[in-house]
Amino acid sequence: MKILIIGSGGREHALVWKLAQSSHAARMWVAPGNAGIAQERLAKNGAPVECVPLAAENLSPLLDFAKREKPDLTVVGPDNPLAAGIVDLFQANGFKIWGPNQKAAQFEASKAFSQDFMERHGIPTAKSGTFSEPVAAKKFAASLGGRCAVKADGLALGKGVLLTASVIEAERAIDEIMISKAFGAAGQRVVIQELLEGMEISLHALCDGKIAKLFPTAQDHKRALENDEGLNTGGMGTYSPAPFLTDAQLAEVGDVILKPWLSGCAAEGIDFRGLIYPGVMLTKSGPKVLEFNARFGDPETQVYLTRLENDLVELLLASCEGRLADVELKWTSNASVCVVMASGGYPGDYAKGKSIEGIAAADALPATKVFHAGTALKDGQVVTNGGRVLGVTAWRPTLIEARAAAYAAVEKIRFEGAQFRRDIAAKALSPDHSEE
């Protein structure tokens, strides 16, 4: 099979790495890819993965490429092309493509749509309101005592959420999004939710338009700084499995959230084929959805795909073709930990073009993989080219071992201004959940 992957981040590198292991993959292109993706080889024939300089959002050139090279399967990583309708465009031109269509991608593209859908179909979520002007937004925030999640309605690279603890903070956040346009056009409307308390986990489920197959648990670390302080980011690290739910409890959470979600999709004519990713807060009154994403998480993909035993090409084809009922998802018993190394200043302003040393030494460690996110090649040298630069991932029989191995690999890598959190997976290893 010839496979085209859309995207350039750590999620896409993990997808490429796993897809390249498939016996079905005979040729692979990635648009636009990154410095790490360009080093991957196909298991079937040793052929290099080919990066093509086409941006993920430029749908017409991507379609022209597909018409010329005729991929048997296209896999979409990021949210922007999904929201722009790349799946509809490719399907209209006769190409098999994995990911939700434009109507289904609204679950991520519009937080207001997603919130309204949850309320219509009885999916447990936070008390919320959607506003297109600041005065009403501030009034609602005040009714919640200022303890809010203030969210830009549209796509904001995972950073369009400001958490507030007082009315003054909430008003400042509303002004930042709606008046100062901190997240651009994504903030023309805001969704304001009550601030839920509890343990947050990431759930992923593969869908084929009829059923959803739940992945194991993972936990992301969104805040930039240790102890969940600082600004929200696209994710500073993650691990799987998370010890806060037993298998039975995970299935129960899936039933409470995914059953009404699937029923709602059927009732509203939403044919969701792809990956649905609800962020879930485990509150004292039960699990509640914070928001939906309509693609693999980043950096969750890095830990999930290092635990997945199935052939990923076969899974994605089953999702595209409505055959998931015939497939069993298989996972290793290993734990996997991903630590994100980011540019100095991220998620604010940061410099690019810093030389990176030590990736090969980290990659040479057993059961360890350095997934590239924001990297590029300059004069044969790998350099930084984004906010989140690398996802250093290790998998071992226990979480304690996986965490130690991931940080041992991080210590081998150097670039100017590198920052990373030192507490990834620490919650799972607290006294209540320690494996020791």
N, C-alpha and C positions, 0 to 999 in steps of 0.2 A: 504493500500500500504506500501511496504518496500522501504525506500529512503536512498540512500548513498550520502553524500555531501563531496566533496573533498576540503580541505583547512584548514587553521588554524587562519585566521586573523579576523579583525573587520567586513569585508564584509561577511565572512562566518558565523560569529555569528549572524549577522542581517538576513541572509538567513535562518539559522536554526530557529531563533526565529519566523520568519514569516511562514515558512513551517510547524513548529510544531503546529501552530494554525489551520491548515487545518483538516477538518473532514476526509480527505483521508489518513492522515498519521497515520499508526498503529505501525510502528517501524522505527527507524532512527539511522543510524551510521554516524559518521563524522571522516574522516581521514586527518590529525591526531587530529584536534580540538584544544581546549585550555581550560583553567580553567573555563571560563564563560560558554562555550558551554556545558561542562560536567554537569552544573547545570540546564539545560533546561529540561522541561517535555512536553510530547505530550498532546494536549488538548483532543484528542479523548479518551485516556485511562489512562492518567497519567504516562505512561511509561517513564523512563529516556532516554535521548539522550545518545547514547553509543559512546565514543571516542575510536578509534582504532589506535594503534601506527604505522601508515603507512604514510610515507612522500608523499606529493602531487606529487612529481616528480618521484616517484618509480612506474612506470606503471605496471611492471610485477607482483609485490606483490599485487597491487590494483586489477588487473584482477583476480588473484588467489582468493582474498577475494570475489569478485563479483561472481565467479563461485561457491564458497562454500555457500554464503548466498543468492544469487539470488535476488538482489534488483529489484524492478519494475521500478525504475527511479534513475538515477545517475545525480547529479547536480555538475558542475565544477565551482569553484569560481575563482581561480587564473589563471594568464596568462601562466605560465611555462608549466603546463601539457597540456594545449590547443595547445601551439606551438609545443610540443613534439608528438602530435597526439593521445592523450588519447581517443578522441571521435571516431576516425577511428578504434582504437584498440577494444574499447568496442562494437561498432556497428558490427564489423567483427565477434565478438563472440556472437552476438544475444542480446545485452543489449541495452535498451533504455537509452540514455544519452543526457542531455541538455548542449549545448555549441557548438560553431563553430568547424567544422572539421579543420584538419591541413592546408588545402589550404586556408580556410576562415580566419583562425587565423593569416595569414600573415599580415593582416591589422595592427596588433599590433606588431607581431614578427619582422617585418622589416619596419623601417620607410622609407627606400628607395623604397620598393615595394609600400607602401601606397602613397608616394609622386608621383611616376610615374603613379599610377592608377588615382589619382586625376587629373593630367595633361592630361592623355589620355581621360578622360571622362568629362572634363569641370567642375569639382568641384572647387569652388573658394578656393584658398589657397595662401600661401606666395610664392614669388619668391625664388627658392632654387636650390641647387646643391648637388650631392652625390659624395663623394671622398674616395678613398682607399689609398691615400698617402698625407702627410701633405703639401707639397709645393703647389700643385694645390688648396688644401683646403684654404690655407692662401691667395692665390691670389684672390680666389672668395670672401673670407671674406673682403679683402681690397676693392674690387669693391663695397661692400655694406657699406663702411665707417666704418667697424668694428661693426656696429649695427646689431647683429646677435643672433639667437638661434642656438647654436652648439649642435647637438644631436648625441649620440651614436646610430648606426643603430639598434642594437639588444635590447633585454630586459634588463633593468637595475633597476628593482624594483621601477619604477616611478621617479628615480633620475638621469637619464642619459642625462639631458639637462642643458647646461650652457648658461646663457644670458650675452651678452657682449655689452659694450657701446663704445668701441674704438678698433682700429686695434691691439693695444698692448694686450688688454684683449682677443680679438678673437684669436690671435696667441697663447697666453698662454693656452686658453681653448682647442684649437686643439692639442697642445702638451700634455696636461693633459690626453686627451682621447686616442689619437693615439700612443703616445710615452710612457708616464708614465703608460698607461693602467689603468686609474682610475676606469673604469667600466669593466675591463677584456675583454673577447672576444667580448662583445657587441660593443666595440669601434674599431673593425677592419676596419669598414667603418664609416664615419660621414656624416650626412645630415646637411647642413648649410642653414638656412632660414633667409630671411630678418626679422628684428624685427618688428612685427606688433604692432600697437598702437590702444588702444580702451579698451572696457570692455570685459573680458573673462568670458564665461559661459560654463557650462557642459551640454551637451545634451545626453540623453539616448533614445534608441529606441529598442523595442523588435521585433525580426524578425523571420519569419518562412520559409525563402527561396523564398518567393514571395512578401510579403508586410512587411512594418515596421510601428509599432505603437509608436508614439512619447510620451515620458514622459513629465511631467511639467519641468520647468526650475529649475536649481540648480546652485550654485556658490561654487567652491572649493577654498581653500586657500593653494597654493603650497609652498610658501616661509616659511622658518622656523621662521622668526621673524615678529613682528608687522609692519604694513605699507608696507607689501610685500617686506621686506628686508631679507637678508641672503640667504642661499643655498636653492635650490629646494629640496623638500621632497616628500614623497608619498602622502602628503595631511595633513594639520594641522587642518582642520575643514571645515564644509560646511553648507549650509542652503538651504531650498526650501520652497516656490517658490522665485525666484529672480525677482525683480521688473523692470528689464531693458527691458523686452519684454512683450507686451500684448499677449493675446491668439492668436489674428490674426497675430501678428508679429512672434510669435513662429511657427505657421503653415507655414508662408511664408519662414522662415529660414529652416524649415524642407523640404519644396519643393525645395529650391535652393540647398540643400545639399543631401537630401536622395533620391530624384527622380533620379538624374543622378547617384548616388551611386548604387541604385537598378538596373538601366538599365545597368550600367557597370558590375555589378555582373552577370546579366543574359547573357550579351554578352560574358563574359569570363568564363562561366561555374562555377561560384563560388556559391555554395549552402550555404548561410549564415543563420544558424538557431541558434539564441542565442541573445546576447545583443551587439549592436554596440554603441559605446560611443565616438562621436567626441568632442574634445575640440575645442571651437569656439571663435574667436575674433570678436567682433562687431566693425568693423572699419568704418571710415567715408565713405568708398567706398563699404560698405556692409559687410555681414558676411563672414568670411574666416576660413577654417579649419586649426587648428594648427597641429593636428595629430589625428589618430584614435586609440581607444582601443577596444578590442574584448571581453569584459566582463564587468560586473558591476563595477562601480567605487568604490573606497574606500577612503574617507568616504561617498560618495554620497549614497551608498546603505542604510546606516543607516537612512538618512532623507527620502529617497524615500519610504522605506518599512514601516516606521512609518506613512506615509500618504496614502499608498495603501489600498483600500477597498476590492479588489478582493482576492479570494483564490489563493495563489501563486502557489500551486501545479497545479491547473487547467490552469493557465496562461502558465506555463513552458511546460505542456503537449501539449497545443495548439501550442506553438512555435515549439516543436519537430515534431509534426504531421501535420504541414502545415494548421492549422485551425484558425489562428489568425483573419481572416476576420469575423468570427462568434462571436468574443469576443469584448466587450467594456471595456476599462481600466477605472476604477473608483477610484477617489481620494477624500480624505477629503479636506475641505476648510482650514484646519489647516496649520500653518507654523511649520516647524521642523528645529531645529538647533543642529548640532553635533560639540562639541569641543573635539579635540584630546589632550590627555595628553600623553606626550612623555618622554622617558628617557633623563636625562641630557647628553648633547653632541650630541644627534641626530640632523642631519643625519650623523654626523661623528661617531667616536668611542664612545661607551657607555658601562656601566656596566650592568650586569644582576643579578637577584636574590634578588632585593630589595623588602622588605615586603610592601604590599599595605594595607592600612587601610581605612575604610569608604565607601567601595563599597555598602554594604547592606543599609547603611543610605541614600546614594544617590538614590539607586534603590527603596527605600520606598517612595520617593516623588511621587506625582501624575503625570501621563503622562510623566514619565521619565524612561529611560532605559540606563544602563551602558553596552555598548557592549565591550567585551574583544577583544583585538588584540594580543599584545605580552605579554601573561600571561602564567603562569604554576602553578601547585600545588607542594609545597615542604613541607613535614611534615604537611600536612593539612592547610598550609597557602598559600594564593594567592601571588605570587611574580612576579616581572617584568621578561620578557623573550624575549624582542624585543625592537626596536626603538620606534615605536608607540605602546603604552601600552593599552590605553583605548579610546573609543569613547563615550563621555558622551552626551547623546541625550535627548532632551525634545521637546514636541510638544504642542502647545497652539493655541487659535483662532487667535492671531496676532503674527507677527514676534518679536515685542518688548517683548511680554510676553514670547515667546519661548526662546528667547536669554537670558532673565533674569533668567528663570528657569534652563537653561542649565548651566549657570555660578554658580547659587546657588548650583547645584548638584556637580559641579567641586570643590567648596570650602569645601565640606564634605570629599573629598578624599585626602589622603596623601601618598606619598612615596618619599624616598630620591632622590633628583635631579630632581623631576618632573618639566617639563616645558610645557607651553601651551600659545597659543596666546590669548590675551584679546580683539582682535578686530574682531572676527568672526562675520560676517553679518553687520559690521559697515558701509560698503559701501551702503548697502540697506537702512540704517537708516540715511544717510547723509541728509542735508536739501532738496536736490532735490527729495529724495525718501522716506522721513520720513512718518510714519503712524500717527504721533502725530498731 
